[in-house]
């Protein structure tokens, strides 16, 4: 299902490079007023490789997502590029660092004004593809909350375009999903999430628009997706809460989960030093998954 791919580096005129080490560069540029940050392992040179697009939640931005789920080391080991993208301004009441996505029904000004986020993502992805830097069929979306909604919205609206989605504390409340066929989906969700609950309910933020996780996972499976669900008994909606509880339940960081999803466990043996935790189970197998179990060696 997933293959290890390596070796490419994207160099584009107009980028502002910020070297992190001898192994990776982070480059920032702007498209259509959106800040885009690209993580580029140097060993990939100019060859095509998987593209992982990271979408923040409402009231956040690409910088927050990059700080919360840093992929510099993971991308270097795994042989893929990670791209963090800004949404548009969420509302006039807050400063420009508060951003959101038009996921078809949510959130903020982006949805109210019908911002063409589908088109913006099309054009950002095309910029990498036109440079010959994307491996055919290897585009992945990772989003939290409104960013997860946007990830599902894009994948559902662009059949055959996206290989996989990791949706963290998010759902999709549209009537159908043509893009679900053969889509790999990992849903990461907290049982204590009161914004997008596990069981159907009325969200205090989204109002009547709230497809519970259980119903949504069934919806995606019936639409043709291969779905794995990681439920976290003590996690709330916030990304920080999910991150802590993923580590407690699996012994892995969210960045490691992303890397394993993209290149395929158990082929990916990520460095132990990425994990700053003292507990690590021997096996993590998502509920109902067709993805191979992740075999993990205990910490010394």
HELIX and SHEET records of a PDB file:
HELIX    1   1 UNK A   42  UNK A   44  5                                   3    
HELIX    2   2 UNK A   62  UNK A   68  1                                   7    
HELIX    3   3 UNK A   72  UNK A   78  1                                   7    
HELIX    4   4 UNK A  108  UNK A  112  1                                   5    
HELIX    5   5 UNK A  117  UNK A  130  1                                  14    
HELIX    6   6 UNK A  146  UNK A  157  1                                  12    
HELIX    7   7 UNK A  178  UNK A  180  5                                   3    
HELIX    8   8 UNK A  213  UNK A  222  1                                  10    
HELIX    9   9 UNK A  239  UNK A  250  1                                  12    
HELIX   10  10 UNK A  254  UNK A  263  1                                  10    
HELIX   11  11 UNK A  272  UNK A  274  5                                   3    
SHEET    1   A 9 UNK A  16  UNK A  19  0                                        
SHEET    2   A 9 UNK A  24  UNK A  31 -1                                        
SHEET    3   A 9 UNK A  34  UNK A  41 -1                                        
SHEET    4   A 9 UNK A  80  UNK A  85 -1                                        
SHEET    5   A 9 UNK A  49  UNK A  55  1                                        
SHEET    6   A 9 UNK A 134  UNK A 144  1                                        
SHEET    7   A 9 UNK A 164  UNK A 168  1                                        
SHEET    8   A 9 UNK A 184  UNK A 190  1                                        
SHEET    9   A 9 UNK A 226  UNK A 232  1                                        
SHEET    1   B 2 UNK A  88  UNK A  89  0                                        
SHEET    2   B 2 UNK A  99  UNK A 100 -1                                        
SHEET    1   C 2 UNK A 283  UNK A 284  0                                        
SHEET    2   C 2 UNK A 294  UNK A 295 -1                                        
END                                                                             
